[in-house]
């Protein structure tokens, strides 16, 4: 199984495939060159041969261009016939209704992906 790992930058998220079943995407996705960033990740996902894939998405901010590429990534995973079970753990910050709704839009547009929504609660607010 080919590994994929991208360190986080100020404009691109940390990406790591862990234990041959979990893809972690964390940070910010605001790159002006989102095609360059997401192209190898999308190609990797199209060739992925696992029965179960769990995707941890914890993005503090995603611009609209990156959002389209993120959806394209999910769609490729959703259409990959080797992946029988696709679980997307969608993390969003407390009070960020837009991020929550974006996850719901993705969920409705995909066929087999099952979304679990997790609210990140700011401990300094409580």
N, C-alpha and C positions, 0 to 999 in steps of 0.2 A: 504494500500500500504506500503510495507516494505521499510524503508529508508535505504540508504547506505551512509556512510560518512567515508572517510579516510583522516586524516591530512597529509599534505605534509611532506616529509623527504628530506634529501639531495639527495636521489636516487629514490624516488617514488613521483608521483604527488598527489596533492590535488584532492579528488574525493568527490562530493556531489550531491545528487539528490534533486532538489529544486522544490517546488510547484507541485509535482506529474506529472511533464512533462519535466523538464530540468535536464540533467546530465552534470555537469561541471567536466572537467578533465584539470588540469592546473599545470604546473611546469616542472619537469624533470622526465623522465622515463628511468633510467639507472641501475636499480637494477640487480645484478647478480642472484637474486632469483625471477625472474619475474613470474614464475609459481605460487609461493606462493601469490604474490601480486594480480595477475589478476584472479586466480581461483575463489574466492568468487564473484568478480565483474561479471565474465562471467556467473556464476550460477545464480546470481541475475537477469541479463539481460534476461536469458532464461525463467524466470518465470514472468517477468514484464507484467502487464496487463494494458496497456494504449493505447489509439487510436493514440495519437500524442506523439512522443518523439523527443525532440530537444537536441542535444549533442553539447556542447561548448568544443572544443578541442583547447587548447592553450598551447602547449608543446614547451619549448625552446630547448630541446634536447631529442631524443629518440634513444637508441641503437638498434641494429638490432634484438636482442632477444625480447626486449620489443615491437618493431614494429610488430613482428609476433603475439604477444599476443593481441596487440591493434587491429590488423586486425581481429583476431578471435572474439574479443568482438563485433566489427562492424558486422561481419557475423552472429553472434547469434542474434543480434538486427534485422538485415535485414531479417532473416528467422523466427522471432517470428511473428506468424500469428495474435496475438492480436494487434500488432503495425501496424496500417494502414498507417501512415505517419511518415517517419524517416528523420529528417533534421539534417545534420551534418555541423556545423559552424566550418570550418577548418582555424585556425589562424596560420600564419607563419610570420617570421621576414622578413623585407625588405632585399632583396639581398640573401635570403636563398632559392635558386632555388631547392635544394634537398628536402626540406620540402614541398614546393609547389607541386613538381612532385610526392612525396609520396602520398599526398592527392588525386591527380588525378588518381594514380594507384588504390588506395582504391575505389574511385568513380566508375571506370570502372569495377571493380571486383564485385560490389554489385548490386543487382537487383532493390530494391525500394528506397534506400537511395538517397536523394538529397543533394548535397554538395553546400555550400556557402563558397567561398574563401575570406578571409579577411587578407590583408597585415598589419602587425604591423609596423608602421613607427616610427623610433627612433627620438624623438623630438630634441635630441642634434645634429643631423646631419643637421638640417634645420635652 
